[in-house]
Amino acid sequence: MGKGGEKGGESGEPEAQIRFYTWEEIQKHNLRTDKWLVIDRKVYNVTKWADRHPGGHRVISHWAGEDATDAFQAFHINPTLVRKFLKPLLIGELAPGEPSQDRDKNSELVEDFRTLRKTAEDMNLFRASPWFFSLYLAHIIAMEVVAWLMVSYFGTGWIATLILACILTTSQAQAGWLQHDFGHLSVFKKSSWNHIVHKFVIGHLKGASANWWNHRHFQHHAKPNIFKKDPDVNMVHVFVLGDTQPVEYGKKKLKYLPYNHQHEYFFLSEYLPPLFLLP
């Protein structure tokens, strides 16, 4: 159980009681109907908030029962603004004797990561150049326009089609990476501007859903290469990966394909569009 304590305010009246929790207790709340997480040693109950989370309920649910401090800072370009939504969800703090990281994290690696991030911030590596991205978008639009003009002028002959294919392949590949940066809200300081350009690039230039990409790709960065949490390693029963998936498939006797020969048909992943995801 959490331990309680009281703080005295400036007026001399006792403030609201602060509850303290151990990691053993917090890690029990990692269920679909019961989700707690920790940010800067503060404990939050996000069970009801998860379904309203702008980034999707899955990305926040993946951190249930864990320390989400670094993920919170990485995913929110204005943490101060977002913290006002956390206030109603606060239920307590980590007990004084508890480590800041949960048992599944190496504290030394966490500190190394934070040092690396601070170094990158000091070097302004996270500061985007609006001119660069403006020119980036302009050259993509220019290639799209050139392609349409070629169709209208030269028609759909073999030579024109081959040239068009090269132009459009280049522009679409470039648009895929451009939408990636806007989707991460990493270009403009205001999230709204990033969202507007992201929807234009991925929706109008590539014909895909911005919300679909965000909800999938945010999970990838929240839990990279974690089976069942990172959609990018969900190989839709075509391959089995890692240490746990083959064991799980073996216990359930799932035999969609001869997985003992997957090394022989792995090359098909380069030719099957359904296996591709946007960057």
KELUMVEX-13468 format. One line per field, with one value per residue: residue number from 1; x negated, y, z of N, C-alpha, C in turn. Coordinates in nm, 2 decimals, always signed. Layout:
BEGIN
k = NUM|... .
n_x = X|... .
n_y = Y|... .
n_z = Z|... .
ca_x = X|... .
ca_y = Y|... .
ca_z = Z|... .
c_x = X|... .
c_y = Y|... .
c_z = Z|... .
***
This chain:
BEGIN
k = 1|2|3|4|5|6|7|8|9|10|11|12|13|14|15|16|17|18|19|20|21|22|23|24|25|26|27|28|29|30|31|32|33|34|35|36|37|38|39|40|41|42|43|44|45|46|47|48|49|50|51|52|53|54|55|56|57|58|59|60|61|62|63|64|65|66|67|68|69|70|71|72|73|74|75|76|77|78|79|80|81|82|83|84|85|86|87|88|89|90|91|92|93|94|95|96|97|98|99|100|101|102|103|104|105|106|107|108|109|110|111|112|113|114|115|116|117|118|119|120|121|122|123|124|125|126|127|128|129|130|131|132|133|134|135|136|137|138|139|140|141|142|143|144|145|146|147|148|149|150|151|152|153|154|155|156|157|158|159|160|161|162|163|164|165|166|167|168|169|170|171|172|173|174|175|176|177|178|179|180|181|182|183|184|185|186|187|188|189|190|191|192|193|194|195|196|197|198|199|200|201|202|203|204|205|206|207|208|209|210|211|212|213|214|215|216|217|218|219|220|221|222|223|224|225|226|227|228|229|230|231|232|233|234|235|236|237|238|239|240|241|242|243|244|245|246|247|248|249|250|251|252|253|254|255|256|257|258|259|260|261|262|263|264|265|266|267|268|269|270|271|272|273|274|275|276|277|278|279 .
n_x = -0.08|-0.03|-0.21|-0.12|-0.14|-0.17|-0.18|-0.26|-0.11|-0.17|+0.00|+0.03|+0.21|+0.28|+0.18|+0.31|+0.30|+0.01|-0.05|-0.27|-0.43|-0.56|-0.77|-0.70|-0.43|-0.33|-0.39|-0.20|+0.01|+0.06|+0.25|+0.52|+0.74|+0.65|+0.41|+0.11|-0.15|-0.49|-0.63|-0.90|-0.93|-0.68|-0.36|-0.10|+0.24|+0.35|+0.56|+0.83|+0.77|+0.62|+0.77|+0.84|+0.60|+0.41|+0.20|+0.29|+0.42|+0.27|-0.01|-0.06|+0.03|-0.15|-0.35|-0.25|-0.28|-0.55|-0.85|-0.81|-0.94|-1.15|-1.04|-0.81|-0.92|-1.05|-0.84|-0.68|-0.68|-0.64|-0.66|-0.58|-0.33|-0.18|-0.18|+0.02|+0.24|+0.17|+0.20|+0.47|+0.45|+0.26|+0.17|-0.01|-0.35|-0.68|-0.81|-1.04|-1.27|-1.28|-1.42|-1.46|-1.42|-1.23|-1.24|-1.30|-1.48|-1.81|-1.99|-2.23|-2.25|-2.03|-2.11|-2.33|-2.20|-2.05|-2.25|-2.36|-2.14|-2.13|-2.37|-2.33|-2.12|-2.25|-2.42|-2.24|-2.12|-1.86|-1.73|-1.55|-1.57|-1.37|-1.40|-1.53|-1.35|-1.14|-1.25|-1.29|-1.02|-0.93|-1.08|-0.98|-0.71|-0.76|-0.86|-0.64|-0.46|-0.60|-0.58|-0.31|-0.27|-0.42|-0.27|-0.04|-0.15|-0.32|-0.18|-0.10|-0.31|-0.57|-0.83|-0.79|-0.64|-0.83|-1.02|-0.85|-0.79|-1.04|-1.07|-0.84|-0.88|-1.10|-1.01|-0.80|-0.94|-1.10|-0.90|-0.80|-0.99|-0.99|-0.73|-0.77|-0.94|-0.77|-0.56|-0.67|-0.66|-0.88|-0.97|-0.84|-0.79|-0.54|-0.29|-0.06|-0.11|-0.30|-0.13|+0.05|-0.11|-0.21|+0.02|+0.09|-0.13|-0.15|+0.12|+0.22|+0.00|-0.09|+0.12|+0.21|+0.31|+0.27|+0.33|+0.33|+0.06|-0.07|+0.02|-0.08|-0.35|-0.44|-0.42|-0.63|-0.86|-0.82|-0.85|-1.08|-1.13|-1.02|-0.84|-0.49|-0.44|-0.58|-0.47|-0.62|-0.77|-0.58|-0.51|-0.29|-0.23|-0.41|-0.68|-0.87|-1.01|-1.29|-1.33|-1.10|-0.87|-0.89|-0.87|-0.62|-0.45|-0.51|-0.41|-0.14|-0.10|-0.09|-0.08|-0.11|-0.29|-0.58|-0.80|-1.05|-1.18|-1.20|-1.42|-1.48|-1.27|-1.28|-1.37|-1.14|-1.02|-1.11|-0.96|-0.70|-0.45|-0.26|-0.41|-0.56|-0.62|-0.55|-0.82 .
n_y = -0.12|+0.23|+0.49|+0.75|+1.11|+1.44|+1.79|+2.11|+2.42|+2.76|+2.91|+2.77|+2.58|+2.23|+2.08|+1.89|+1.54|+1.35|+1.07|+0.79|+0.56|+0.23|+0.07|-0.19|-0.19|-0.01|-0.13|-0.33|-0.21|-0.22|-0.29|-0.33|-0.21|-0.07|+0.16|+0.29|+0.53|+0.67|+0.99|+1.19|+1.10|+1.13|+0.99|+0.88|+0.82|+0.70|+0.58|+0.64|+0.86|+0.77|+0.69|+0.94|+1.05|+1.25|+1.14|+0.89|+0.59|+0.37|+0.42|+0.55|+0.37|+0.17|+0.23|+0.18|+0.11|+0.17|+0.38|+0.67|+0.90|+1.00|+0.93|+1.10|+1.35|+1.34|+1.31|+1.54|+1.86|+2.09|+2.05|+2.19|+2.30|+2.07|+1.96|+2.06|+1.90|+1.68|+1.73|+1.67|+1.40|+1.31|+1.11|+1.05|+1.00|+0.86|+0.65|+0.78|+0.61|+0.47|+0.38|+0.60|+0.49|+0.21|-0.15|-0.27|-0.11|+0.00|+0.20|+0.34|+0.34|+0.49|+0.74|+0.79|+0.82|+1.05|+1.23|+1.23|+1.33|+1.59|+1.69|+1.69|+1.88|+2.11|+2.15|+2.23|+2.05|+1.97|+2.18|+2.29|+2.40|+2.63|+2.72|+2.52|+2.30|+2.42|+2.45|+2.18|+2.08|+2.24|+2.14|+1.88|+1.93|+2.06|+1.85|+1.69|+1.85|+1.88|+1.62|+1.58|+1.78|+1.66|+1.44|+1.55|+1.67|+1.49|+1.26|+0.91|+0.74|+0.48|+0.57|+0.82|+0.73|+0.58|+0.78|+0.94|+0.76|+0.75|+1.01|+1.05|+0.84|+0.93|+1.17|+1.08|+0.91|+1.10|+1.26|+1.09|+1.08|+1.35|+1.39|+1.24|+1.39|+1.62|+1.49|+1.41|+1.64|+1.82|+2.04|+2.30|+2.53|+2.54|+2.31|+2.29|+2.39|+2.21|+1.98|+2.06|+2.09|+1.83|+1.68|+1.77|+1.68|+1.40|+1.33|+1.46|+1.45|+1.19|+1.03|+0.89|+0.83|+1.07|+1.04|+0.76|+0.70|+0.85|+0.72|+0.47|+0.50|+0.65|+0.46|+0.29|+0.44|+0.48|+0.22|+0.08|-0.20|-0.38|-0.66|-0.69|-0.44|-0.26|-0.17|-0.20|-0.43|-0.62|-0.88|-0.97|-1.26|-1.36|-1.38|-1.50|-1.34|-1.26|-1.36|-1.44|-1.45|-1.68|-1.89|-1.84|-1.88|-2.14|-2.27|-2.22|-2.35|-2.23|-2.23|-2.08|-2.04|-2.22|-2.17|-2.26|-2.24|-1.97|-1.81|-1.86|-1.76|-1.49|-1.29|-1.21|-1.00|-0.77|-0.73|-0.74|-0.53|-0.49|-0.54|-0.32|-0.02|+0.33|+0.56 .
n_z = +0.00|-0.05|+0.12|+0.35|+0.39|+0.52|+0.42|+0.54|+0.46|+0.36|+0.51|+0.73|+0.74|+0.68|+0.38|+0.10|+0.14|+0.07|-0.11|-0.10|-0.31|-0.39|-0.63|-0.67|-0.61|-0.81|-1.05|-1.07|-1.18|-1.47|-1.65|-1.90|-1.80|-1.59|-1.53|-1.44|-1.44|-1.42|-1.40|-1.37|-1.10|-1.00|-0.96|-1.17|-1.25|-1.54|-1.65|-1.73|-1.89|-2.10|-2.33|-2.43|-2.50|-2.71|-2.87|-2.91|-2.75|-2.72|-2.73|-2.49|-2.31|-2.33|-2.15|-1.91|-1.56|-1.56|-1.56|-1.73|-1.79|-1.97|-2.22|-2.21|-2.22|-2.47|-2.65|-2.63|-2.73|-2.59|-2.29|-2.05|-2.11|-2.15|-1.90|-1.75|-1.80|-1.67|-1.40|-1.28|-1.29|-1.11|-0.85|-0.65|-0.53|-0.59|-0.33|-0.09|-0.07|-0.31|-0.63|-0.92|-1.16|-1.30|-1.24|-1.48|-1.61|-1.68|-1.47|-1.52|-1.80|-1.86|-1.75|-1.92|-2.16|-2.11|-2.08|-2.33|-2.48|-2.37|-2.46|-2.73|-2.74|-2.65|-2.87|-3.05|-3.22|-3.24|-3.34|-3.60|-3.95|-4.10|-4.36|-4.49|-4.48|-4.62|-4.88|-4.93|-4.94|-5.15|-5.37|-5.40|-5.46|-5.70|-5.86|-5.87|-6.02|-6.26|-6.35|-6.39|-6.60|-6.80|-6.85|-6.96|-7.18|-7.33|-7.32|-7.26|-7.34|-7.37|-7.32|-7.20|-6.98|-6.84|-6.77|-6.61|-6.41|-6.28|-6.18|-6.02|-5.84|-5.70|-5.59|-5.43|-5.25|-5.12|-5.01|-4.82|-4.62|-4.56|-4.45|-4.22|-4.05|-4.00|-3.89|-3.65|-3.52|-3.53|-3.67|-3.68|-3.40|-3.30|-3.24|-3.40|-3.65|-3.75|-3.76|-3.96|-4.20|-4.20|-4.25|-4.50|-4.66|-4.62|-4.65|-4.90|-5.08|-5.06|-5.01|-4.77|-4.43|-4.18|-3.90|-3.88|-3.93|-3.73|-3.49|-3.52|-3.57|-3.35|-3.15|-3.23|-3.17|-2.90|-2.79|-2.93|-3.13|-2.95|-2.91|-2.98|-2.89|-3.06|-3.37|-3.60|-3.59|-3.61|-3.80|-3.93|-3.92|-4.10|-4.06|-3.77|-3.49|-3.28|-2.93|-2.78|-2.94|-3.13|-2.93|-2.83|-3.05|-3.09|-2.86|-2.90|-3.12|-3.38|-3.72|-3.96|-4.17|-4.29|-4.06|-4.00|-4.24|-4.29|-4.34|-4.60|-4.75|-4.69|-4.85|-4.99|-4.85|-4.96|-5.18|-5.12|-5.09|-4.87|-4.65|-4.61|-4.44|-4.39|-4.35 .
ca_x = +0.00|-0.10|-0.22|-0.07|-0.21|-0.11|-0.27|-0.20|-0.11|-0.22|+0.10|+0.03|+0.31|+0.22|+0.21|+0.36|+0.22|-0.07|-0.07|-0.39|-0.42|-0.68|-0.77|-0.63|-0.28|-0.31|-0.40|-0.08|+0.11|+0.02|+0.36|+0.60|+0.84|+0.58|+0.29|+0.04|-0.29|-0.57|-0.70|-0.98|-0.90|-0.54|-0.27|+0.02|+0.33|+0.39|+0.66|+0.94|+0.71|+0.56|+0.86|+0.84|+0.47|+0.39|+0.11|+0.34|+0.42|+0.17|-0.15|-0.07|+0.06|-0.27|-0.43|-0.18|-0.36|-0.69|-0.89|-0.79|-1.00|-1.22|-0.94|-0.73|-1.00|-1.08|-0.72|-0.60|-0.77|-0.61|-0.62|-0.51|-0.19|-0.11|-0.17|+0.15|+0.33|+0.13|+0.24|+0.58|+0.42|+0.16|+0.22|-0.12|-0.49|-0.76|-0.85|-1.18|-1.38|-1.27|-1.50|-1.38|-1.38|-1.17|-1.33|-1.34|-1.57|-1.95|-2.00|-2.35|-2.22|-1.94|-2.19|-2.41|-2.11|-2.01|-2.37|-2.37|-2.04|-2.17|-2.48|-2.26|-2.04|-2.35|-2.47|-2.13|-2.09|-1.72|-1.67|-1.52|-1.58|-1.25|-1.43|-1.57|-1.22|-1.06|-1.31|-1.26|-0.88|-0.92|-1.14|-0.89|-0.60|-0.81|-0.87|-0.50|-0.41|-0.67|-0.53|-0.17|-0.29|-0.47|-0.16|+0.05|-0.21|-0.37|-0.09|-0.14|-0.40|-0.66|-0.95|-0.74|-0.60|-0.95|-1.07|-0.76|-0.81|-1.16|-1.04|-0.74|-0.94|-1.19|-0.93|-0.73|-1.03|-1.14|-0.78|-0.79|-1.08|-0.95|-0.62|-0.82|-0.98|-0.66|-0.48|-0.73|-0.65|-1.01|-1.01|-0.80|-0.78|-0.40|-0.24|+0.05|-0.17|-0.35|-0.02|+0.11|-0.20|-0.21|+0.15|+0.08|-0.23|-0.11|+0.25|+0.24|-0.11|-0.12|+0.25|+0.22|+0.37|+0.18|+0.35|+0.28|-0.09|-0.11|+0.05|-0.17|-0.50|-0.47|-0.44|-0.76|-0.96|-0.80|-0.90|-1.14|-1.17|-0.95|-0.73|-0.35|-0.43|-0.63|-0.41|-0.72|-0.82|-0.47|-0.53|-0.16|-0.24|-0.49|-0.80|-0.88|-1.13|-1.33|-1.33|-0.97|-0.77|-0.89|-0.82|-0.47|-0.39|-0.53|-0.31|+0.00|-0.10|-0.05|-0.15|-0.07|-0.40|-0.69|-0.89|-1.19|-1.24|-1.18|-1.55|-1.48|-1.17|-1.29|-1.38|-1.01|-0.99|-1.15|-0.87|-0.56|-0.41|-0.19|-0.51|-0.63|-0.56|-0.61|-0.93 .
ca_y = +0.00|+0.36|+0.55|+0.88|+1.21|+1.57|+1.90|+2.23|+2.53|+2.89|+2.96|+2.69|+2.47|+2.11|+2.06|+1.76|+1.43|+1.30|+0.92|+0.74|+0.42|+0.15|+0.02|-0.32|-0.16|+0.06|-0.22|-0.41|-0.13|-0.22|-0.37|-0.25|-0.13|-0.01|+0.20|+0.39|+0.55|+0.76|+1.09|+1.27|+1.05|+1.15|+0.88|+0.93|+0.72|+0.75|+0.48|+0.71|+0.96|+0.70|+0.70|+1.08|+1.09|+1.29|+1.05|+0.75|+0.52|+0.26|+0.47|+0.59|+0.24|+0.08|+0.27|+0.15|+0.04|+0.20|+0.52|+0.73|+1.04|+1.03|+0.93|+1.22|+1.47|+1.32|+1.32|+1.66|+1.97|+2.19|+1.98|+2.28|+2.31|+1.94|+1.92|+2.10|+1.79|+1.58|+1.76|+1.59|+1.25|+1.29|+1.03|+1.04|+1.01|+0.74|+0.66|+0.83|+0.51|+0.40|+0.44|+0.68|+0.40|+0.08|-0.26|-0.31|-0.02|+0.02|+0.34|+0.39|+0.36|+0.61|+0.86|+0.81|+0.87|+1.19|+1.31|+1.24|+1.42|+1.72|+1.73|+1.72|+2.00|+2.22|+2.17|+2.28|+1.95|+1.96|+2.31|+2.27|+2.52|+2.64|+2.74|+2.38|+2.23|+2.49|+2.41|+2.04|+2.07|+2.30|+2.05|+1.77|+1.98|+2.09|+1.72|+1.64|+1.94|+1.84|+1.49|+1.61|+1.85|+1.57|+1.35|+1.63|+1.72|+1.38|+1.14|+0.80|+0.64|+0.40|+0.65|+0.92|+0.66|+0.54|+0.90|+0.98|+0.67|+0.79|+1.14|+1.03|+0.75|+1.01|+1.27|+1.00|+0.87|+1.22|+1.30|+0.99|+1.12|+1.48|+1.38|+1.18|+1.50|+1.70|+1.40|+1.41|+1.78|+1.86|+2.15|+2.43|+2.53|+2.52|+2.17|+2.30|+2.41|+2.08|+1.89|+2.11|+2.05|+1.69|+1.63|+1.80|+1.60|+1.26|+1.31|+1.50|+1.40|+1.04|+0.96|+0.81|+0.89|+1.12|+0.98|+0.62|+0.70|+0.89|+0.62|+0.35|+0.54|+0.69|+0.34|+0.24|+0.52|+0.46|+0.09|+0.02|-0.35|-0.46|-0.74|-0.66|-0.29|-0.19|-0.23|-0.22|-0.57|-0.71|-0.92|-1.03|-1.40|-1.40|-1.42|-1.49|-1.27|-1.24|-1.48|-1.48|-1.48|-1.82|-1.97|-1.82|-1.95|-2.29|-2.32|-2.21|-2.43|-2.15|-2.28|-2.01|-2.07|-2.31|-2.07|-2.31|-2.20|-1.83|-1.76|-1.89|-1.67|-1.36|-1.19|-1.16|-0.88|-0.66|-0.72|-0.74|-0.39|-0.49|-0.55|-0.19|+0.09|+0.46|+0.59 .
ca_z = +0.00|-0.05|+0.25|+0.34|+0.46|+0.50|+0.42|+0.59|+0.37|+0.42|+0.60|+0.85|+0.72|+0.62|+0.24|+0.07|+0.18|-0.04|-0.10|-0.16|-0.37|-0.43|-0.77|-0.66|-0.62|-0.93|-1.16|-1.08|-1.25|-1.61|-1.72|-1.99|-1.72|-1.47|-1.58|-1.37|-1.48|-1.34|-1.47|-1.27|-0.97|-0.97|-1.00|-1.24|-1.30|-1.67|-1.70|-1.81|-1.98|-2.22|-2.45|-2.49|-2.53|-2.85|-2.94|-2.92|-2.62|-2.71|-2.70|-2.34|-2.24|-2.33|-2.04|-1.78|-1.47|-1.58|-1.56|-1.86|-1.79|-2.09|-2.33|-2.20|-2.26|-2.61|-2.73|-2.61|-2.76|-2.49|-2.17|-1.96|-2.15|-2.13|-1.76|-1.69|-1.82|-1.58|-1.26|-1.23|-1.29|-1.01|-0.73|-0.55|-0.57|-0.55|-0.20|-0.09|-0.09|-0.43|-0.74|-1.01|-1.27|-1.26|-1.24|-1.61|-1.67|-1.63|-1.44|-1.59|-1.94|-1.86|-1.73|-2.04|-2.26|-2.08|-2.10|-2.48|-2.52|-2.33|-2.55|-2.86|-2.73|-2.64|-3.00|-3.14|-3.32|-3.25|-3.40|-3.75|-4.03|-4.18|-4.50|-4.55|-4.51|-4.73|-5.01|-4.94|-4.98|-5.29|-5.48|-5.41|-5.54|-5.84|-5.94|-5.90|-6.12|-6.38|-6.39|-6.45|-6.72|-6.90|-6.90|-7.04|-7.31|-7.40|-7.32|-7.18|-7.41|-7.29|-7.28|-7.11|-6.86|-6.76|-6.71|-6.51|-6.30|-6.20|-6.12|-5.91|-5.73|-5.62|-5.51|-5.32|-5.15|-5.05|-4.93|-4.71|-4.51|-4.51|-4.36|-4.10|-3.97|-3.96|-3.80|-3.52|-3.47|-3.51|-3.76|-3.62|-3.26|-3.27|-3.29|-3.50|-3.79|-3.78|-3.80|-4.09|-4.31|-4.21|-4.31|-4.64|-4.72|-4.62|-4.70|-5.03|-5.17|-5.05|-5.00|-4.65|-4.32|-4.08|-3.77|-3.88|-3.92|-3.60|-3.39|-3.54|-3.56|-3.21|-3.07|-3.27|-3.10|-2.76|-2.76|-3.05|-3.14|-2.85|-2.97|-2.94|-2.86|-3.17|-3.49|-3.71|-3.59|-3.62|-3.93|-3.97|-3.93|-4.21|-3.99|-3.63|-3.46|-3.14|-2.84|-2.72|-3.04|-3.17|-2.82|-2.82|-3.16|-3.08|-2.76|-2.95|-3.24|-3.49|-3.83|-4.08|-4.27|-4.24|-4.01|-4.00|-4.37|-4.32|-4.39|-4.74|-4.82|-4.63|-4.96|-5.03|-4.78|-5.04|-5.29|-5.08|-5.04|-4.74|-4.54|-4.60|-4.36|-4.42|-4.26 .
c_x = -0.09|-0.10|-0.18|-0.16|-0.14|-0.21|-0.19|-0.22|-0.16|-0.13|+0.11|+0.13|+0.25|+0.27|+0.27|+0.26|+0.14|-0.09|-0.20|-0.37|-0.55|-0.66|-0.69|-0.48|-0.25|-0.30|-0.29|+0.02|+0.07|+0.13|+0.44|+0.70|+0.78|+0.44|+0.23|-0.10|-0.36|-0.64|-0.77|-0.94|-0.76|-0.45|-0.14|+0.11|+0.39|+0.50|+0.77|+0.89|+0.66|+0.64|+0.87|+0.71|+0.45|+0.30|+0.16|+0.33|+0.31|+0.03|-0.16|-0.05|-0.06|-0.37|-0.36|-0.27|-0.51|-0.72|-0.89|-0.85|-1.06|-1.13|-0.85|-0.80|-1.03|-0.95|-0.64|-0.70|-0.75|-0.56|-0.54|-0.36|-0.11|-0.10|-0.04|+0.26|+0.30|+0.18|+0.36|+0.56|+0.32|+0.23|+0.11|-0.25|-0.56|-0.80|-1.00|-1.29|-1.38|-1.36|-1.40|-1.33|-1.32|-1.27|-1.38|-1.44|-1.71|-1.97|-2.12|-2.32|-2.12|-2.01|-2.27|-2.32|-2.07|-2.13|-2.38|-2.27|-2.07|-2.28|-2.42|-2.19|-2.14|-2.41|-2.37|-2.10|-1.94|-1.65|-1.67|-1.54|-1.46|-1.28|-1.46|-1.44|-1.13|-1.11|-1.28|-1.12|-0.87|-0.97|-1.05|-0.77|-0.64|-0.81|-0.73|-0.44|-0.47|-0.61|-0.39|-0.18|-0.34|-0.36|-0.07|-0.01|-0.25|-0.28|-0.15|-0.22|-0.50|-0.77|-0.90|-0.70|-0.72|-1.01|-0.98|-0.77|-0.93|-1.13|-0.95|-0.80|-1.03|-1.11|-0.85|-0.82|-1.07|-1.02|-0.76|-0.87|-1.04|-0.83|-0.66|-0.86|-0.87|-0.57|-0.54|-0.73|-0.78|-1.06|-0.97|-0.79|-0.63|-0.35|-0.14|-0.01|-0.24|-0.24|+0.04|+0.02|-0.21|-0.09|+0.14|-0.02|-0.19|+0.03|+0.27|+0.13|-0.12|+0.01|+0.27|+0.28|+0.27|+0.20|+0.31|+0.13|-0.13|-0.09|-0.04|-0.31|-0.53|-0.50|-0.58|-0.87|-0.95|-0.86|-0.96|-1.18|-1.12|-0.83|-0.60|-0.33|-0.48|-0.56|-0.50|-0.78|-0.70|-0.46|-0.41|-0.17|-0.33|-0.63|-0.79|-1.01|-1.16|-1.33|-1.20|-0.87|-0.77|-0.84|-0.67|-0.40|-0.40|-0.43|-0.17|+0.02|-0.04|-0.14|-0.10|-0.16|-0.50|-0.81|-1.03|-1.26|-1.23|-1.31|-1.55|-1.38|-1.18|-1.30|-1.25|-0.97|-1.02|-1.05|-0.72|-0.52|-0.34|-0.29|-0.58|-0.55|-0.62|-0.72|-0.88 .
c_y = +0.12|+0.42|+0.70|+0.98|+1.34|+1.68|+2.02|+2.34|+2.65|+2.94|+2.88|+2.57|+2.35|+2.11|+1.92|+1.65|+1.38|+1.15|+0.88|+0.59|+0.36|+0.10|-0.12|-0.30|-0.10|-0.04|-0.32|-0.34|-0.12|-0.30|-0.27|-0.16|-0.06|+0.03|+0.32|+0.41|+0.66|+0.86|+1.18|+1.23|+1.07|+1.04|+0.93|+0.81|+0.77|+0.65|+0.54|+0.80|+0.89|+0.71|+0.84|+1.13|+1.13|+1.20|+0.91|+0.68|+0.42|+0.31|+0.50|+0.46|+0.15|+0.11|+0.24|+0.06|+0.07|+0.35|+0.57|+0.87|+1.08|+1.03|+1.05|+1.34|+1.46|+1.35|+1.45|+1.78|+2.09|+2.12|+2.06|+2.29|+2.18|+1.90|+1.96|+1.99|+1.68|+1.60|+1.68|+1.44|+1.21|+1.22|+1.02|+1.05|+0.88|+0.76|+0.70|+0.73|+0.44|+0.46|+0.51|+0.59|+0.27|-0.03|-0.30|-0.22|-0.02|+0.17|+0.41|+0.43|+0.48|+0.74|+0.89|+0.87|+1.02|+1.28|+1.34|+1.34|+1.57|+1.78|+1.77|+1.85|+2.12|+2.25|+2.21|+2.18|+1.93|+2.08|+2.29|+2.41|+2.53|+2.65|+2.60|+2.31|+2.29|+2.45|+2.26|+2.01|+2.12|+2.21|+1.93|+1.81|+2.01|+1.96|+1.67|+1.72|+1.90|+1.71|+1.50|+1.68|+1.76|+1.48|+1.43|+1.66|+1.60|+1.26|+1.03|+0.69|+0.58|+0.49|+0.75|+0.85|+0.63|+0.67|+0.95|+0.89|+0.71|+0.92|+1.12|+0.94|+0.84|+1.11|+1.20|+0.96|+0.99|+1.27|+1.21|+1.04|+1.26|+1.47|+1.32|+1.29|+1.59|+1.62|+1.40|+1.55|+1.84|+1.98|+2.28|+2.42|+2.51|+2.39|+2.19|+2.32|+2.28|+1.98|+1.93|+2.06|+1.90|+1.63|+1.65|+1.70|+1.45|+1.23|+1.34|+1.45|+1.25|+0.96|+0.86|+0.89|+0.94|+1.06|+0.84|+0.62|+0.74|+0.78|+0.50|+0.39|+0.58|+0.56|+0.28|+0.31|+0.50|+0.33|+0.02|-0.12|-0.43|-0.53|-0.71|-0.51|-0.21|-0.25|-0.26|-0.36|-0.67|-0.76|-1.00|-1.18|-1.45|-1.45|-1.42|-1.44|-1.28|-1.37|-1.53|-1.52|-1.63|-1.92|-1.97|-1.89|-2.10|-2.34|-2.32|-2.29|-2.36|-2.18|-2.21|-2.03|-2.16|-2.22|-2.12|-2.28|-2.05|-1.76|-1.77|-1.80|-1.53|-1.25|-1.14|-1.03|-0.76|-0.63|-0.73|-0.61|-0.39|-0.49|-0.41|-0.10|+0.22|+0.48|+0.64 .
c_z = +0.00|+0.09|+0.24|+0.42|+0.44|+0.50|+0.47|+0.49|+0.44|+0.52|+0.73|+0.84|+0.65|+0.47|+0.22|+0.09|+0.05|-0.02|-0.17|-0.20|-0.40|-0.57|-0.77|-0.68|-0.76|-1.05|-1.17|-1.16|-1.40|-1.70|-1.81|-1.91|-1.60|-1.51|-1.50|-1.44|-1.40|-1.43|-1.36|-1.13|-0.92|-1.03|-1.05|-1.27|-1.43|-1.73|-1.78|-1.92|-2.11|-2.34|-2.51|-2.52|-2.68|-2.93|-2.96|-2.78|-2.61|-2.67|-2.55|-2.26|-2.23|-2.22|-1.91|-1.69|-1.48|-1.56|-1.70|-1.88|-1.92|-2.22|-2.33|-2.25|-2.42|-2.70|-2.72|-2.63|-2.66|-2.36|-2.06|-1.98|-2.12|-1.99|-1.69|-1.70|-1.72|-1.44|-1.21|-1.22|-1.18|-0.89|-0.62|-0.60|-0.53|-0.41|-0.20|-0.11|-0.22|-0.54|-0.84|-1.13|-1.22|-1.28|-1.37|-1.68|-1.60|-1.60|-1.50|-1.73|-1.95|-1.84|-1.85|-2.15|-2.24|-2.10|-2.25|-2.53|-2.49|-2.42|-2.68|-2.86|-2.72|-2.78|-3.10|-3.25|-3.34|-3.31|-3.55|-3.82|-4.12|-4.33|-4.57|-4.58|-4.61|-4.87|-5.03|-4.99|-5.12|-5.40|-5.50|-5.50|-5.68|-5.92|-5.97|-6.02|-6.26|-6.44|-6.46|-6.58|-6.83|-6.95|-6.99|-7.18|-7.39|-7.40|-7.23|-7.25|-7.32|-7.24|-7.18|-6.97|-6.77|-6.69|-6.59|-6.38|-6.21|-6.12|-6.00|-5.80|-5.64|-5.53|-5.40|-5.21|-5.06|-4.96|-4.81|-4.59|-4.47|-4.42|-4.22|-4.00|-3.92|-3.87|-3.66|-3.45|-3.44|-3.60|-3.70|-3.47|-3.21|-3.33|-3.40|-3.64|-3.84|-3.83|-3.93|-4.21|-4.32|-4.28|-4.46|-4.72|-4.73|-4.67|-4.85|-5.13|-5.17|-5.04|-4.89|-4.54|-4.22|-3.94|-3.77|-3.86|-3.78|-3.49|-3.40|-3.51|-3.42|-3.12|-3.10|-3.19|-2.95|-2.71|-2.88|-3.03|-3.02|-2.91|-2.90|-2.90|-2.98|-3.30|-3.60|-3.70|-3.58|-3.77|-3.98|-4.01|-4.05|-4.16|-3.84|-3.59|-3.31|-3.06|-2.79|-2.83|-3.09|-3.06|-2.81|-2.93|-3.15|-2.98|-2.82|-3.08|-3.37|-3.61|-3.96|-4.20|-4.21|-4.19|-4.01|-4.13|-4.39|-4.37|-4.55|-4.82|-4.76|-4.74|-5.01|-4.97|-4.86|-5.15|-5.25|-5.02|-4.90|-4.62|-4.52|-4.51|-4.40|-4.32|-4.13 .
***
